[in-house]
Amino acid sequence: MADRGGGEGGRGGFGRGFGGRGEGGRGRGEGDRGRGDRGRGDRGRGRRGGRDKDEEPWVPCTKLGRLVQQGKIKSLEQIYLFSMPVKEYQIVEAFLGTTVKDEVMKIMPVQKQTRAGQRTRFKAFVCVGDHNGHVGLGVKCAKEVATSIRGAIILAKMSLVPVRRGYWGNKLGKVHTVPAKVTGKCGSVTIRLIPAPKGAGIVAARVPKKVLQMAGIEDCYTASKGNRKTLGNFVKATFNALAKTYGFLTPDLWRETKYQKQPVQEFTDLLAKPYIGAAPKAEFAY
């Protein structure tokens, strides 16, 4: 059978194999069924990269987006201080830029029973972070894998939260661990993050370890229980625990609160105008 692989059709040595892969698009070789230049060579990430070059400039559709684009808000922490909802992922990109990295945690098929049979879609869990105190988690379901991943990345950027880091023992050097014991829960999965000394590393399973690394935590002990085989609940529980780190009031946060105006209230005259400087091509929707 090995001698049949070099036939005129170039179909490979095992009958229905993909012998000459790459020569004629989908590996059909020079045979009649070859698709030639219609092959999959130009598909995938290459096409997605070409679309980014022609991408239109960001036209914000929220008041917060307009303030960010015009440089009135200087950092993400200013947004978190006033608990302002982020409805546009470009706001996060404007502050963090290329420092935000994304990691696909899991892609799972989900099905719905219909009259015509079963409708299969793909659910993607994506974690984003800058390895310096910010982490986000996005979950998206779509008909195609690429669409679900793209949507999950956008949702993860919009759900980005600050992660508070602290010390174990003396406050020397950089912050390296969680400031206190925190617990996160989702479904039956419960995870507890415990401060660890320098050099201990992240003592955790593969899933929470990746989330903790993206949050910028270097040393941490973990204790978890429940059905951790359910990866979606496991990663959500870890994210919930990290989001609680700023909810714990420690003595160094006992300073007197100085109340300030919200950015939307402070720049209300600016927001009353349609635009500042060069007019964007698209009009704002009010």
C-alpha positions in Angstrom: 0.0 0.0 0.0 2.9 2.3 0.5 3.6 2.3 -3.2 0.2 3.7 -3.9 1.1 6.9 -2.1 3.0 8.3 -5.0 0.2 7.9 -7.6 -0.9 10.6 -10.0 -3.6 11.8 -7.6 -1.1 12.3 -4.8 -3.8 11.2 -2.3 -1.4 9.6 0.2 -0.5 6.0 1.0 -3.6 5.1 3.0 -6.4 5.4 0.5 -8.2 8.4 1.9 -5.1 10.0 3.5 -3.9 13.6 3.0 -0.6 12.7 1.3 0.5 15.9 -0.5 -0.7 18.3 2.2 0.0 21.9 1.4 0.7 21.3 -2.4 -2.9 21.8 -3.5 -4.8 23.7 -0.9 -6.3 21.0 1.3 -3.7 18.3 0.5 -5.4 16.8 -2.5 -2.2 17.0 -4.5 -2.6 17.4 -8.3 -5.6 15.2 -8.7 -9.0 16.2 -10.1 -10.4 16.9 -6.6 -7.7 19.4 -5.6 -9.1 22.8 -4.8 -5.9 24.7 -5.9 -5.8 28.2 -4.7 -9.2 27.8 -2.9 -7.4 26.0 -0.2 -7.2 27.0 3.5 -3.7 28.5 3.2 -5.0 32.1 3.5 -7.5 31.4 6.2 -7.2 31.6 10.0 -5.3 34.3 11.8 -3.8 35.8 8.7 -7.2 37.0 7.6 -8.0 38.4 11.0 -4.7 40.3 11.0 -5.6 42.0 7.7 -8.9 43.2 9.1 -7.2 45.0 12.0 -5.3 47.3 9.6 -8.6 48.6 8.1 -10.2 48.9 11.5 -12.1 52.2 12.0 -11.0 54.6 14.7 -12.8 54.2 18.0 -15.9 56.4 18.4 -17.0 56.2 22.0 -20.7 55.9 22.7 -20.6 56.4 26.5 -19.7 59.4 28.6 -16.9 57.5 30.2 -15.5 56.6 26.8 -15.5 60.2 25.7 -13.6 61.3 28.8 -11.0 58.6 28.3 -10.5 59.4 24.7 -10.0 63.1 25.5 -7.5 62.4 28.2 -9.6 63.7 31.1 -9.3 60.3 33.0 -5.7 59.4 33.6 -5.8 55.8 34.9 -8.1 52.8 35.5 -7.8 53.4 39.2 -9.7 56.6 38.8 -12.6 54.6 37.2 -12.5 52.0 40.0 -12.5 54.7 42.7 -16.0 55.9 41.6 -17.2 52.3 40.6 -18.0 53.5 37.1 -19.3 50.7 34.8 -17.1 50.0 31.8 -19.2 49.3 28.8 -16.5 49.6 26.1 -13.5 47.4 25.9 -11.5 50.1 24.2 -11.3 51.9 27.5 -9.2 49.2 29.0 -7.0 49.0 25.8 -6.5 52.8 26.0 -4.9 52.5 29.5 -3.1 49.1 29.4 -2.5 48.7 25.6 -0.4 45.7 24.7 0.4 44.8 28.3 -2.9 42.9 28.5 -2.4 39.3 27.6 -5.2 36.8 27.0 -5.3 33.0 27.7 -8.0 30.6 26.5 -8.8 28.5 29.6 -11.3 26.2 28.0 -13.6 25.7 24.9 -16.5 23.4 25.4 -19.4 22.4 23.1 -22.9 23.0 24.5 -26.1 21.7 22.8 -29.7 22.6 22.7 -32.5 20.2 21.6 -34.7 21.6 18.8 -37.3 20.2 16.5 -34.7 19.6 13.8 -32.3 17.9 16.2 -29.5 19.3 18.3 -28.0 22.7 17.9 -24.3 22.8 18.9 -22.5 25.9 19.9 -19.1 26.6 21.5 -18.5 28.1 24.9 -15.2 29.8 25.6 -13.6 30.8 28.9 -10.9 33.5 28.4 -8.8 35.1 31.1 -7.0 38.4 30.5 -4.4 40.2 32.7 -1.4 42.5 32.7 0.6 40.5 35.3 0.6 43.7 37.4 -2.6 43.8 39.5 -5.4 43.6 36.9 -7.3 40.5 35.8 -10.5 39.8 34.0 -12.6 36.8 33.0 -15.0 36.5 30.1 -17.4 33.7 29.0 -19.0 33.7 25.6 -21.1 31.2 23.6 -21.2 31.3 19.8 -21.7 29.1 16.7 -18.1 29.2 15.8 -15.0 28.8 18.0 -13.2 31.9 16.7 -16.3 34.1 17.3 -16.7 32.8 20.9 -13.1 33.4 21.7 -13.2 37.0 20.3 -16.4 37.7 22.2 -14.9 36.3 25.5 -11.8 38.5 25.2 -14.0 41.6 24.8 -16.1 40.6 27.9 -13.0 39.8 29.9 -11.6 43.2 29.2 -14.8 44.9 30.3 -14.9 42.8 33.5 -11.3 43.7 34.4 -10.9 44.2 38.2 -8.0 45.5 40.3 -6.2 42.9 42.5 -4.8 44.0 45.8 -1.4 42.5 46.6 0.5 42.5 49.9 3.2 40.9 52.0 3.8 37.9 54.1 5.7 39.1 57.2 7.9 42.1 56.9 7.0 44.7 54.3 10.3 44.6 52.3 10.6 44.8 48.6 7.7 44.5 46.1 4.3 43.2 46.9 4.2 39.5 46.1 1.2 37.7 47.6 -2.5 38.2 48.6 -2.9 40.7 51.5 -5.1 38.3 53.5 -7.0 35.1 53.3 -9.8 35.4 50.8 -12.4 32.8 49.6 -14.2 32.6 46.3 -17.1 30.3 45.4 -18.9 29.3 42.2 -21.3 26.3 42.1 -19.9 23.6 44.3 -16.3 24.8 43.9 -14.8 26.8 46.8 -11.2 28.1 46.7 -9.3 29.8 49.5 -6.2 31.9 48.8 -3.7 32.1 51.6 -0.6 34.4 51.8 2.7 32.7 51.3 6.3 33.8 52.0 8.7 34.9 49.3 10.1 32.0 47.2 7.1 29.7 48.0 5.7 30.2 44.5 2.1 29.5 43.6 1.0 26.3 45.2 -2.2 25.6 43.2 -3.7 23.5 40.5 -3.1 24.3 36.8 -6.3 26.5 36.4 -6.0 28.8 39.4 -2.3 29.0 39.0 -2.7 30.6 35.5 -5.2 33.1 36.8 -3.0 34.1 39.8 0.0 34.6 37.5 -2.0 36.9 35.2 -3.0 38.9 38.2 0.6 39.4 39.2 0.7 37.3 42.3 4.0 35.5 42.7 3.5 33.5 46.0 0.3 32.0 47.3 -1.0 28.9 49.0 -4.5 27.6 47.9 -7.0 25.2 49.4 -10.0 24.1 47.3 -12.9 21.8 47.6 -15.9 20.7 45.5 -16.1 19.4 42.0 -13.0 21.1 40.6 -13.2 19.0 37.5 -15.8 21.6 36.3 -13.2 24.0 35.0 -15.7 26.8 34.3 -16.7 27.0 38.0 -13.1 26.5 39.1 -11.8 29.5 37.2 -14.9 31.6 38.2 -14.3 30.9 41.9 -10.6 31.9 41.6 -11.7 35.2 39.9 -14.3 35.9 42.6 -11.7 35.4 45.3 -9.2 37.8 43.6 -12.0 40.4 43.2 -12.6 40.3 47.0 -9.0 41.4 47.8 -10.0 45.1 47.8 -13.2 44.4 49.8 -11.2 43.7 53.0 -10.5 46.8 55.0 -7.1 46.8 56.7 -5.7 49.4 59.0 -3.6 51.1 56.3 -6.9 51.9 54.6 -8.4 53.6 57.6 -7.4 57.1 56.4 -10.1 59.7 56.3 -12.0 59.7 53.0 -11.8 62.8 50.9 -14.8 63.0 48.8 -14.4 64.2 45.2 -16.7 64.9 42.3 -17.3 62.1 39.9 -15.6 62.6 36.5 -19.0 62.7 34.8 -20.0 65.5 37.2 -16.7 67.3 37.1 -16.6 67.5 33.3 -20.3 68.0 32.7 -19.8 71.1 30.6 -17.4 69.3 28.4 -19.8 66.4 27.9 -22.6 68.8 27.0 -20.7 69.7 23.8 -20.9 67.2 20.9 -17.1 67.0 20.6 -13.8 68.7 21.3 -11.1 69.4 18.7 -11.3 67.6 15.4 -14.8 66.3 14.7 -15.1 62.5 14.4 -16.7 61.1 11.3 -19.5 59.3 13.2 -21.9 61.3 15.3 -22.4 60.5 18.9 -25.7 58.9 19.9 -27.4 60.5 22.9 
